[in-house]
Amino acid sequence: MATIEAKDLLEQLNWRYATKVFDPAGKIPAETMKAIEESLVLTPSSFGLQPWKFLVVEDPELKSQLTPASWNQEQVRDCSHLVVFTAKVGYSREDVGDFIRRTAEVRGSTVESLAGYEQIAGGFIDRASESKIVDGWARNQVYIALGQLMMVAALLGVDACPMEGIQPDAYDKILGLEGTGYATVVACPLGYRGEGDKYGTLPKVRFPIEEMIERR
């Protein structure tokens, strides 16, 4: 299988930054966006359970409505596509069953043959529910997908700006998520950097690798 060269990977990661100014006319090609969306679906998750849903917002009016709920950050309005990451609320044993059935369908096996795995994953969800941490677990899983999105976007030459500075409840209301079983966690505008964003040319500020990486 062909792989990207290490130097090319690092070049793209150094090119990436949390974009402050998007070019409103810079639209992500459909083929590129499709690859980004498929990469989100391919994100790894705990037990493979995928306790999330990703909303891709292109409509200019909807992005404008979401801007005030994003501390008026203009990236939400000016980006090409806004990806909203939502977590499954109250993930349950029944949801595990849905995953087991999907696994049997994709792999041509039977639900019965996956009973052992269902007990392991389901047991974890039962314990997480009893200890009231299941929603926190689902929210944490979403950040794995956010990391994957930023990496993939950088490799494809697409700018991104991860945003926790939003009002999740307002997002839920605007996007019609109330009562759907999903809740907003974080958002990430995607597009192409605009002119005049001084942060796009500044060197990255990171602590030295010797301070950040330990070998034992």
Biotite code that builds the C-alpha atoms (Angstrom):
import biotite.structure as struc

atoms = struc.array([
    struc.Atom([0.000, 0.000, 0.000], chain_id="A", res_id=1, res_name="MET", atom_name="CA", element="C"),
    struc.Atom([1.302, 3.455, -0.907], chain_id="A", res_id=2, res_name="ALA", atom_name="CA", element="C"),
    struc.Atom([2.019, 5.753, 2.030], chain_id="A", res_id=3, res_name="THR", atom_name="CA", element="C"),
    struc.Atom([2.772, 9.439, 2.415], chain_id="A", res_id=4, res_name="ILE", atom_name="CA", element="C"),
    struc.Atom([6.394, 10.413, 2.943], chain_id="A", res_id=5, res_name="GLU", atom_name="CA", element="C"),
    struc.Atom([7.257, 11.474, 6.491], chain_id="A", res_id=6, res_name="ALA", atom_name="CA", element="C"),
    struc.Atom([8.578, 14.838, 5.304], chain_id="A", res_id=7, res_name="LYS", atom_name="CA", element="C"),
    struc.Atom([5.356, 15.513, 3.394], chain_id="A", res_id=8, res_name="ASP", atom_name="CA", element="C"),
    struc.Atom([3.265, 14.668, 6.463], chain_id="A", res_id=9, res_name="LEU", atom_name="CA", element="C"),
    struc.Atom([5.240, 17.059, 8.651], chain_id="A", res_id=10, res_name="LEU", atom_name="CA", element="C"),
    struc.Atom([5.118, 19.755, 5.989], chain_id="A", res_id=11, res_name="GLU", atom_name="CA", element="C"),
    struc.Atom([1.312, 19.601, 5.925], chain_id="A", res_id=12, res_name="GLN", atom_name="CA", element="C"),
    struc.Atom([1.051, 19.587, 9.712], chain_id="A", res_id=13, res_name="LEU", atom_name="CA", element="C"),
    struc.Atom([3.286, 22.646, 9.895], chain_id="A", res_id=14, res_name="ASN", atom_name="CA", element="C"),
    struc.Atom([1.134, 24.308, 7.221], chain_id="A", res_id=15, res_name="TRP", atom_name="CA", element="C"),
    struc.Atom([-2.007, 23.646, 9.254], chain_id="A", res_id=16, res_name="ARG", atom_name="CA", element="C"),
    struc.Atom([-3.201, 26.215, 11.751], chain_id="A", res_id=17, res_name="TYR", atom_name="CA", element="C"),
    struc.Atom([-6.459, 27.185, 13.432], chain_id="A", res_id=18, res_name="ALA", atom_name="CA", element="C"),
    struc.Atom([-7.687, 29.411, 10.626], chain_id="A", res_id=19, res_name="THR", atom_name="CA", element="C"),
    struc.Atom([-8.935, 32.786, 11.797], chain_id="A", res_id=20, res_name="LYS", atom_name="CA", element="C"),
    struc.Atom([-10.094, 34.180, 8.436], chain_id="A", res_id=21, res_name="VAL", atom_name="CA", element="C"),
    struc.Atom([-11.762, 32.102, 5.737], chain_id="A", res_id=22, res_name="PHE", atom_name="CA", element="C"),
    struc.Atom([-12.251, 33.173, 2.146], chain_id="A", res_id=23, res_name="ASP", atom_name="CA", element="C"),
    struc.Atom([-16.066, 33.198, 1.757], chain_id="A", res_id=24, res_name="PRO", atom_name="CA", element="C"),
    struc.Atom([-15.638, 32.406, -1.945], chain_id="A", res_id=25, res_name="ALA", atom_name="CA", element="C"),
    struc.Atom([-13.363, 29.435, -1.303], chain_id="A", res_id=26, res_name="GLY", atom_name="CA", element="C"),
    struc.Atom([-15.530, 26.363, -1.701], chain_id="A", res_id=27, res_name="LYS", atom_name="CA", element="C"),
    struc.Atom([-14.305, 22.846, -1.034], chain_id="A", res_id=28, res_name="ILE", atom_name="CA", element="C"),
    struc.Atom([-14.745, 20.647, -4.138], chain_id="A", res_id=29, res_name="PRO", atom_name="CA", element="C"),
    struc.Atom([-17.408, 17.963, -3.791], chain_id="A", res_id=30, res_name="ALA", atom_name="CA", element="C"),
    struc.Atom([-14.895, 15.124, -4.267], chain_id="A", res_id=31, res_name="GLU", atom_name="CA", element="C"),
    struc.Atom([-12.646, 16.511, -1.534], chain_id="A", res_id=32, res_name="THR", atom_name="CA", element="C"),
    struc.Atom([-15.549, 16.983, 0.854], chain_id="A", res_id=33, res_name="MET", atom_name="CA", element="C"),
    struc.Atom([-16.770, 13.463, 0.181], chain_id="A", res_id=34, res_name="LYS", atom_name="CA", element="C"),
    struc.Atom([-13.331, 12.124, 1.169], chain_id="A", res_id=35, res_name="ALA", atom_name="CA", element="C"),
    struc.Atom([-13.406, 14.182, 4.361], chain_id="A", res_id=36, res_name="ILE", atom_name="CA", element="C"),
    struc.Atom([-16.858, 12.874, 5.240], chain_id="A", res_id=37, res_name="GLU", atom_name="CA", element="C"),
    struc.Atom([-15.825, 9.286, 4.601], chain_id="A", res_id=38, res_name="GLU", atom_name="CA", element="C"),
    struc.Atom([-12.757, 9.803, 6.772], chain_id="A", res_id=39, res_name="SER", atom_name="CA", element="C"),
    struc.Atom([-15.070, 10.857, 9.621], chain_id="A", res_id=40, res_name="LEU", atom_name="CA", element="C"),
    struc.Atom([-17.025, 7.625, 9.246], chain_id="A", res_id=41, res_name="VAL", atom_name="CA", element="C"),
    struc.Atom([-13.729, 5.714, 9.397], chain_id="A", res_id=42, res_name="LEU", atom_name="CA", element="C"),
    struc.Atom([-12.725, 7.298, 12.724], chain_id="A", res_id=43, res_name="THR", atom_name="CA", element="C"),
    struc.Atom([-11.820, 4.700, 15.377], chain_id="A", res_id=44, res_name="PRO", atom_name="CA", element="C"),
    struc.Atom([-13.907, 4.598, 18.548], chain_id="A", res_id=45, res_name="SER", atom_name="CA", element="C"),
    struc.Atom([-14.075, 2.698, 21.814], chain_id="A", res_id=46, res_name="SER", atom_name="CA", element="C"),
    struc.Atom([-15.260, -0.863, 21.059], chain_id="A", res_id=47, res_name="PHE", atom_name="CA", element="C"),
    struc.Atom([-16.032, 0.459, 17.549], chain_id="A", res_id=48, res_name="GLY", atom_name="CA", element="C"),
    struc.Atom([-19.388, 1.710, 18.867], chain_id="A", res_id=49, res_name="LEU", atom_name="CA", element="C"),
    struc.Atom([-19.366, 5.140, 17.137], chain_id="A", res_id=50, res_name="GLN", atom_name="CA", element="C"),
    struc.Atom([-21.500, 7.101, 19.641], chain_id="A", res_id=51, res_name="PRO", atom_name="CA", element="C"),
    struc.Atom([-21.771, 10.161, 17.409], chain_id="A", res_id=52, res_name="TRP", atom_name="CA", element="C"),
    struc.Atom([-23.253, 11.851, 14.383], chain_id="A", res_id=53, res_name="LYS", atom_name="CA", element="C"),
    struc.Atom([-21.659, 14.533, 12.210], chain_id="A", res_id=54, res_name="PHE", atom_name="CA", element="C"),
    struc.Atom([-23.705, 17.394, 10.778], chain_id="A", res_id=55, res_name="LEU", atom_name="CA", element="C"),
    struc.Atom([-22.267, 19.121, 7.706], chain_id="A", res_id=56, res_name="VAL", atom_name="CA", element="C"),
    struc.Atom([-23.698, 22.610, 7.304], chain_id="A", res_id=57, res_name="VAL", atom_name="CA", element="C"),
    struc.Atom([-23.379, 24.355, 3.944], chain_id="A", res_id=58, res_name="GLU", atom_name="CA", element="C"),
    struc.Atom([-26.474, 26.557, 3.895], chain_id="A", res_id=59, res_name="ASP", atom_name="CA", element="C"),
    struc.Atom([-25.372, 30.227, 4.240], chain_id="A", res_id=60, res_name="PRO", atom_name="CA", element="C"),
    struc.Atom([-28.500, 31.190, 6.184], chain_id="A", res_id=61, res_name="GLU", atom_name="CA", element="C"),
    struc.Atom([-27.993, 28.389, 8.680], chain_id="A", res_id=62, res_name="LEU", atom_name="CA", element="C"),
    struc.Atom([-24.328, 29.296, 9.132], chain_id="A", res_id=63, res_name="LYS", atom_name="CA", element="C"),
    struc.Atom([-25.376, 32.906, 9.765], chain_id="A", res_id=64, res_name="SER", atom_name="CA", element="C"),
    struc.Atom([-27.842, 31.738, 12.419], chain_id="A", res_id=65, res_name="GLN", atom_name="CA", element="C"),
    struc.Atom([-25.113, 29.718, 14.113], chain_id="A", res_id=66, res_name="LEU", atom_name="CA", element="C"),
    struc.Atom([-22.605, 32.577, 14.167], chain_id="A", res_id=67, res_name="THR", atom_name="CA", element="C"),
    struc.Atom([-24.083, 34.397, 17.210], chain_id="A", res_id=68, res_name="PRO", atom_name="CA", element="C"),
    struc.Atom([-24.130, 31.030, 19.010], chain_id="A", res_id=69, res_name="ALA", atom_name="CA", element="C"),
    struc.Atom([-20.405, 30.788, 18.240], chain_id="A", res_id=70, res_name="SER", atom_name="CA", element="C"),
    struc.Atom([-19.341, 33.933, 20.115], chain_id="A", res_id=71, res_name="TRP", atom_name="CA", element="C"),
    struc.Atom([-19.745, 35.749, 16.777], chain_id="A", res_id=72, res_name="ASN", atom_name="CA", element="C"),
    struc.Atom([-16.670, 34.063, 15.350], chain_id="A", res_id=73, res_name="GLN", atom_name="CA", element="C"),
    struc.Atom([-16.803, 34.894, 11.654], chain_id="A", res_id=74, res_name="GLU", atom_name="CA", element="C"),
    struc.Atom([-15.240, 31.589, 10.615], chain_id="A", res_id=75, res_name="GLN", atom_name="CA", element="C"),
    struc.Atom([-18.641, 29.947, 11.100], chain_id="A", res_id=76, res_name="VAL", atom_name="CA", element="C"),
    struc.Atom([-20.264, 32.334, 8.665], chain_id="A", res_id=77, res_name="ARG", atom_name="CA", element="C"),
    struc.Atom([-17.454, 32.490, 6.098], chain_id="A", res_id=78, res_name="ASP", atom_name="CA", element="C"),
    struc.Atom([-16.315, 28.866, 5.928], chain_id="A", res_id=79, res_name="CYS", atom_name="CA", element="C"),
    struc.Atom([-17.176, 26.546, 3.067], chain_id="A", res_id=80, res_name="SER", atom_name="CA", element="C"),
    struc.Atom([-18.549, 23.778, 5.288], chain_id="A", res_id=81, res_name="HIS", atom_name="CA", element="C"),
    struc.Atom([-19.190, 23.717, 9.037], chain_id="A", res_id=82, res_name="LEU", atom_name="CA", element="C"),
    struc.Atom([-18.881, 20.300, 10.651], chain_id="A", res_id=83, res_name="VAL", atom_name="CA", element="C"),
    struc.Atom([-20.835, 19.978, 13.895], chain_id="A", res_id=84, res_name="VAL", atom_name="CA", element="C"),
    struc.Atom([-19.865, 17.026, 16.075], chain_id="A", res_id=85, res_name="PHE", atom_name="CA", element="C"),
    struc.Atom([-22.667, 15.558, 18.150], chain_id="A", res_id=86, res_name="THR", atom_name="CA", element="C"),
    struc.Atom([-22.607, 12.791, 20.747], chain_id="A", res_id=87, res_name="ALA", atom_name="CA", element="C"),
    struc.Atom([-25.255, 10.152, 21.350], chain_id="A", res_id=88, res_name="LYS", atom_name="CA", element="C"),
    struc.Atom([-27.112, 10.991, 24.559], chain_id="A", res_id=89, res_name="VAL", atom_name="CA", element="C"),
    struc.Atom([-27.743, 8.099, 26.949], chain_id="A", res_id=90, res_name="GLY", atom_name="CA", element="C"),
    struc.Atom([-25.929, 5.501, 24.853], chain_id="A", res_id=91, res_name="TYR", atom_name="CA", element="C"),
    struc.Atom([-27.480, 2.179, 25.865], chain_id="A", res_id=92, res_name="SER", atom_name="CA", element="C"),
    struc.Atom([-27.284, -1.591, 25.613], chain_id="A", res_id=93, res_name="ARG", atom_name="CA", element="C"),
    struc.Atom([-29.826, -1.361, 22.778], chain_id="A", res_id=94, res_name="GLU", atom_name="CA", element="C"),
    struc.Atom([-27.370, 0.800, 20.819], chain_id="A", res_id=95, res_name="ASP", atom_name="CA", element="C"),
    struc.Atom([-24.732, -1.887, 21.314], chain_id="A", res_id=96, res_name="VAL", atom_name="CA", element="C"),
    struc.Atom([-27.203, -4.342, 19.820], chain_id="A", res_id=97, res_name="GLY", atom_name="CA", element="C"),
    struc.Atom([-27.554, -2.148, 16.741], chain_id="A", res_id=98, res_name="ASP", atom_name="CA", element="C"),
    struc.Atom([-23.783, -2.188, 16.330], chain_id="A", res_id=99, res_name="PHE", atom_name="CA", element="C"),
    struc.Atom([-23.643, -5.963, 16.705], chain_id="A", res_id=100, res_name="ILE", atom_name="CA", element="C"),
    struc.Atom([-26.320, -6.396, 14.042], chain_id="A", res_id=101, res_name="ARG", atom_name="CA", element="C"),
    struc.Atom([-24.436, -4.056, 11.710], chain_id="A", res_id=102, res_name="ARG", atom_name="CA", element="C"),
    struc.Atom([-21.219, -5.990, 12.307], chain_id="A", res_id=103, res_name="THR", atom_name="CA", element="C"),
    struc.Atom([-22.931, -9.265, 11.425], chain_id="A", res_id=104, res_name="ALA", atom_name="CA", element="C"),
    struc.Atom([-24.362, -7.698, 8.267], chain_id="A", res_id=105, res_name="GLU", atom_name="CA", element="C"),
    struc.Atom([-21.056, -6.226, 7.070], chain_id="A", res_id=106, res_name="VAL", atom_name="CA", element="C"),
    struc.Atom([-18.955, -9.281, 7.872], chain_id="A", res_id=107, res_name="ARG", atom_name="CA", element="C"),
    struc.Atom([-21.423, -11.914, 6.768], chain_id="A", res_id=108, res_name="GLY", atom_name="CA", element="C"),
    struc.Atom([-21.648, -13.528, 10.182], chain_id="A", res_id=109, res_name="SER", atom_name="CA", element="C"),
    struc.Atom([-24.448, -14.032, 12.673], chain_id="A", res_id=110, res_name="THR", atom_name="CA", element="C"),
    struc.Atom([-25.516, -12.045, 15.692], chain_id="A", res_id=111, res_name="VAL", atom_name="CA", element="C"),
    struc.Atom([-25.204, -15.216, 17.753], chain_id="A", res_id=112, res_name="GLU", atom_name="CA", element="C"),
    struc.Atom([-21.538, -15.610, 16.825], chain_id="A", res_id=113, res_name="SER", atom_name="CA", element="C"),
    struc.Atom([-20.882, -12.137, 18.247], chain_id="A", res_id=114, res_name="LEU", atom_name="CA", element="C"),
    struc.Atom([-22.515, -12.783, 21.612], chain_id="A", res_id=115, res_name="ALA", atom_name="CA", element="C"),
    struc.Atom([-19.196, -12.707, 23.450], chain_id="A", res_id=116, res_name="GLY", atom_name="CA", element="C"),
    struc.Atom([-18.278, -9.325, 22.059], chain_id="A", res_id=117, res_name="TYR", atom_name="CA", element="C"),
    struc.Atom([-21.761, -8.012, 22.767], chain_id="A", res_id=118, res_name="GLU", atom_name="CA", element="C"),
    struc.Atom([-21.353, -9.005, 26.399], chain_id="A", res_id=119, res_name="GLN", atom_name="CA", element="C"),
    struc.Atom([-18.000, -7.228, 26.679], chain_id="A", res_id=120, res_name="ILE", atom_name="CA", element="C"),
    struc.Atom([-19.098, -3.988, 24.998], chain_id="A", res_id=121, res_name="ALA", atom_name="CA", element="C"),
    struc.Atom([-22.551, -4.103, 26.531], chain_id="A", res_id=122, res_name="GLY", atom_name="CA", element="C"),
    struc.Atom([-21.117, -4.714, 29.977], chain_id="A", res_id=123, res_name="GLY", atom_name="CA", element="C"),
    struc.Atom([-18.973, -1.623, 29.641], chain_id="A", res_id=124, res_name="PHE", atom_name="CA", element="C"),
    struc.Atom([-21.978, 0.489, 28.636], chain_id="A", res_id=125, res_name="ILE", atom_name="CA", element="C"),
    struc.Atom([-24.031, -0.904, 31.528], chain_id="A", res_id=126, res_name="ASP", atom_name="CA", element="C"),
    struc.Atom([-21.303, 0.054, 34.009], chain_id="A", res_id=127, res_name="ARG", atom_name="CA", element="C"),
    struc.Atom([-20.860, 3.492, 32.407], chain_id="A", res_id=128, res_name="ALA", atom_name="CA", element="C"),
    struc.Atom([-24.601, 4.085, 32.627], chain_id="A", res_id=129, res_name="SER", atom_name="CA", element="C"),
    struc.Atom([-24.748, 3.022, 36.262], chain_id="A", res_id=130, res_name="GLU", atom_name="CA", element="C"),
    struc.Atom([-21.884, 5.355, 37.165], chain_id="A", res_id=131, res_name="SER", atom_name="CA", element="C"),
    struc.Atom([-23.424, 8.237, 35.163], chain_id="A", res_id=132, res_name="LYS", atom_name="CA", element="C"),
    struc.Atom([-20.374, 8.623, 32.905], chain_id="A", res_id=133, res_name="ILE", atom_name="CA", element="C"),
    struc.Atom([-21.806, 7.285, 29.657], chain_id="A", res_id=134, res_name="VAL", atom_name="CA", element="C"),
    struc.Atom([-22.500, 10.755, 28.230], chain_id="A", res_id=135, res_name="ASP", atom_name="CA", element="C"),
    struc.Atom([-19.005, 11.928, 29.168], chain_id="A", res_id=136, res_name="GLY", atom_name="CA", element="C"),
    struc.Atom([-17.580, 8.833, 27.485], chain_id="A", res_id=137, res_name="TRP", atom_name="CA", element="C"),
    struc.Atom([-19.519, 9.591, 24.292], chain_id="A", res_id=138, res_name="ALA", atom_name="CA", element="C"),
    struc.Atom([-18.409, 13.242, 24.318], chain_id="A", res_id=139, res_name="ARG", atom_name="CA", element="C"),
    struc.Atom([-14.775, 12.200, 24.715], chain_id="A", res_id=140, res_name="ASN", atom_name="CA", element="C"),
    struc.Atom([-15.070, 9.857, 21.745], chain_id="A", res_id=141, res_name="GLN", atom_name="CA", element="C"),
    struc.Atom([-16.121, 12.810, 19.586], chain_id="A", res_id=142, res_name="VAL", atom_name="CA", element="C"),
    struc.Atom([-12.701, 14.403, 20.063], chain_id="A", res_id=143, res_name="TYR", atom_name="CA", element="C"),
    struc.Atom([-11.064, 11.421, 18.387], chain_id="A", res_id=144, res_name="ILE", atom_name="CA", element="C"),
    struc.Atom([-13.141, 12.240, 15.312], chain_id="A", res_id=145, res_name="ALA", atom_name="CA", element="C"),
    struc.Atom([-12.219, 15.922, 15.552], chain_id="A", res_id=146, res_name="LEU", atom_name="CA", element="C"),
    struc.Atom([-8.534, 15.022, 15.568], chain_id="A", res_id=147, res_name="GLY", atom_name="CA", element="C"),
    struc.Atom([-8.994, 12.784, 12.550], chain_id="A", res_id=148, res_name="GLN", atom_name="CA", element="C"),
    struc.Atom([-10.838, 15.552, 10.707], chain_id="A", res_id=149, res_name="LEU", atom_name="CA", element="C"),
    struc.Atom([-8.052, 18.066, 11.255], chain_id="A", res_id=150, res_name="MET", atom_name="CA", element="C"),
    struc.Atom([-5.381, 15.614, 10.156], chain_id="A", res_id=151, res_name="MET", atom_name="CA", element="C"),
    struc.Atom([-7.256, 14.627, 7.004], chain_id="A", res_id=152, res_name="VAL", atom_name="CA", element="C"),
    struc.Atom([-8.084, 18.243, 6.164], chain_id="A", res_id=153, res_name="ALA", atom_name="CA", element="C"),
    struc.Atom([-4.423, 19.215, 6.453], chain_id="A", res_id=154, res_name="ALA", atom_name="CA", element="C"),
    struc.Atom([-3.342, 16.360, 4.183], chain_id="A", res_id=155, res_name="LEU", atom_name="CA", element="C"),
    struc.Atom([-5.907, 17.498, 1.608], chain_id="A", res_id=156, res_name="LEU", atom_name="CA", element="C"),
    struc.Atom([-4.866, 21.149, 1.805], chain_id="A", res_id=157, res_name="GLY", atom_name="CA", element="C"),
    struc.Atom([-8.118, 22.215, 3.467], chain_id="A", res_id=158, res_name="VAL", atom_name="CA", element="C"),
    struc.Atom([-8.065, 24.755, 6.296], chain_id="A", res_id=159, res_name="ASP", atom_name="CA", element="C"),
    struc.Atom([-9.848, 24.075, 9.568], chain_id="A", res_id=160, res_name="ALA", atom_name="CA", element="C"),
    struc.Atom([-10.560, 25.759, 12.886], chain_id="A", res_id=161, res_name="CYS", atom_name="CA", element="C"),
    struc.Atom([-11.693, 23.522, 15.782], chain_id="A", res_id=162, res_name="PRO", atom_name="CA", element="C"),
    struc.Atom([-14.134, 25.391, 18.024], chain_id="A", res_id=163, res_name="MET", atom_name="CA", element="C"),
    struc.Atom([-15.224, 24.698, 21.560], chain_id="A", res_id=164, res_name="GLU", atom_name="CA", element="C"),
    struc.Atom([-16.222, 28.358, 21.817], chain_id="A", res_id=165, res_name="GLY", atom_name="CA", element="C"),
    struc.Atom([-19.840, 27.707, 20.931], chain_id="A", res_id=166, res_name="ILE", atom_name="CA", element="C"),
    struc.Atom([-23.141, 27.445, 22.784], chain_id="A", res_id=167, res_name="GLN", atom_name="CA", element="C"),
    struc.Atom([-24.084, 23.771, 22.422], chain_id="A", res_id=168, res_name="PRO", atom_name="CA", element="C"),
    struc.Atom([-27.676, 24.244, 23.606], chain_id="A", res_id=169, res_name="ASP", atom_name="CA", element="C"),
    struc.Atom([-28.226, 27.002, 21.052], chain_id="A", res_id=170, res_name="ALA", atom_name="CA", element="C"),
    struc.Atom([-26.707, 24.820, 18.333], chain_id="A", res_id=171, res_name="TYR", atom_name="CA", element="C"),
    struc.Atom([-29.071, 22.011, 19.303], chain_id="A", res_id=172, res_name="ASP", atom_name="CA", element="C"),
    struc.Atom([-32.051, 24.321, 18.976], chain_id="A", res_id=173, res_name="LYS", atom_name="CA", element="C"),
    struc.Atom([-30.998, 25.897, 15.670], chain_id="A", res_id=174, res_name="ILE", atom_name="CA", element="C"),
    struc.Atom([-30.094, 22.544, 14.119], chain_id="A", res_id=175, res_name="LEU", atom_name="CA", element="C"),
    struc.Atom([-33.249, 20.803, 15.358], chain_id="A", res_id=176, res_name="GLY", atom_name="CA", element="C"),
    struc.Atom([-31.388, 18.315, 17.525], chain_id="A", res_id=177, res_name="LEU", atom_name="CA", element="C"),
    struc.Atom([-33.655, 18.555, 20.543], chain_id="A", res_id=178, res_name="GLU", atom_name="CA", element="C"),
    struc.Atom([-35.341, 15.216, 21.093], chain_id="A", res_id=179, res_name="GLY", atom_name="CA", element="C"),
    struc.Atom([-33.227, 13.386, 18.498], chain_id="A", res_id=180, res_name="THR", atom_name="CA", element="C"),
    struc.Atom([-30.946, 11.659, 20.996], chain_id="A", res_id=181, res_name="GLY", atom_name="CA", element="C"),
    struc.Atom([-27.899, 13.656, 19.902], chain_id="A", res_id=182, res_name="TYR", atom_name="CA", element="C"),
    struc.Atom([-26.311, 16.771, 21.415], chain_id="A", res_id=183, res_name="ALA", atom_name="CA", element="C"),
    struc.Atom([-23.718, 19.206, 20.090], chain_id="A", res_id=184, res_name="THR", atom_name="CA", element="C"),
    struc.Atom([-20.197, 18.894, 21.499], chain_id="A", res_id=185, res_name="VAL", atom_name="CA", element="C"),
    struc.Atom([-17.833, 20.871, 19.276], chain_id="A", res_id=186, res_name="VAL", atom_name="CA", element="C"),
    struc.Atom([-17.709, 22.388, 15.784], chain_id="A", res_id=187, res_name="ALA", atom_name="CA", element="C"),
    struc.Atom([-15.085, 22.793, 13.073], chain_id="A", res_id=188, res_name="CYS", atom_name="CA", element="C"),
    struc.Atom([-15.336, 25.203, 10.130], chain_id="A", res_id=189, res_name="PRO", atom_name="CA", element="C"),
    struc.Atom([-13.604, 24.013, 6.951], chain_id="A", res_id=190, res_name="LEU", atom_name="CA", element="C"),
    struc.Atom([-12.573, 25.944, 3.866], chain_id="A", res_id=191, res_name="GLY", atom_name="CA", element="C"),
    struc.Atom([-9.648, 27.958, 2.564], chain_id="A", res_id=192, res_name="TYR", atom_name="CA", element="C"),
    struc.Atom([-7.752, 30.687, 4.366], chain_id="A", res_id=193, res_name="ARG", atom_name="CA", element="C"),
    struc.Atom([-8.414, 34.261, 3.343], chain_id="A", res_id=194, res_name="GLY", atom_name="CA", element="C"),
    struc.Atom([-5.921, 37.009, 2.689], chain_id="A", res_id=195, res_name="GLU", atom_name="CA", element="C"),
    struc.Atom([-4.794, 39.133, 5.574], chain_id="A", res_id=196, res_name="GLY", atom_name="CA", element="C"),
    struc.Atom([-4.831, 36.459, 8.249], chain_id="A", res_id=197, res_name="ASP", atom_name="CA", element="C"),
    struc.Atom([-1.498, 37.145, 9.924], chain_id="A", res_id=198, res_name="LYS", atom_name="CA", element="C"),
    struc.Atom([-1.699, 33.924, 11.926], chain_id="A", res_id=199, res_name="TYR", atom_name="CA", element="C"),
    struc.Atom([-1.397, 31.863, 8.765], chain_id="A", res_id=200, res_name="GLY", atom_name="CA", element="C"),
    struc.Atom([2.236, 32.885, 8.272], chain_id="A", res_id=201, res_name="THR", atom_name="CA", element="C"),
    struc.Atom([3.445, 32.860, 11.860], chain_id="A", res_id=202, res_name="LEU", atom_name="CA", element="C"),
    struc.Atom([5.683, 29.978, 12.982], chain_id="A", res_id=203, res_name="PRO", atom_name="CA", element="C"),
    struc.Atom([4.063, 27.426, 15.242], chain_id="A", res_id=204, res_name="LYS", atom_name="CA", element="C"),
    struc.Atom([4.770, 27.771, 18.946], chain_id="A", res_id=205, res_name="VAL", atom_name="CA", element="C"),
    struc.Atom([5.452, 24.381, 20.480], chain_id="A", res_id=206, res_name="ARG", atom_name="CA", element="C"),
    struc.Atom([7.658, 23.276, 23.336], chain_id="A", res_id=207, res_name="PHE", atom_name="CA", element="C"),
    struc.Atom([10.837, 21.472, 22.193], chain_id="A", res_id=208, res_name="PRO", atom_name="CA", element="C"),
    struc.Atom([10.366, 17.830, 21.291], chain_id="A", res_id=209, res_name="ILE", atom_name="CA", element="C"),
    struc.Atom([12.903, 16.925, 23.980], chain_id="A", res_id=210, res_name="GLU", atom_name="CA", element="C"),
    struc.Atom([10.482, 18.310, 26.602], chain_id="A", res_id=211, res_name="GLU", atom_name="CA", element="C"),
    struc.Atom([7.391, 16.710, 25.121], chain_id="A", res_id=212, res_name="MET", atom_name="CA", element="C"),
    struc.Atom([8.597, 13.218, 24.225], chain_id="A", res_id=213, res_name="ILE", atom_name="CA", element="C"),
    struc.Atom([10.147, 10.784, 26.688], chain_id="A", res_id=214, res_name="GLU", atom_name="CA", element="C"),
    struc.Atom([11.677, 7.470, 25.712], chain_id="A", res_id=215, res_name="ARG", atom_name="CA", element="C"),
    struc.Atom([11.826, 4.734, 28.314], chain_id="A", res_id=216, res_name="ARG", atom_name="CA", element="C"),
])
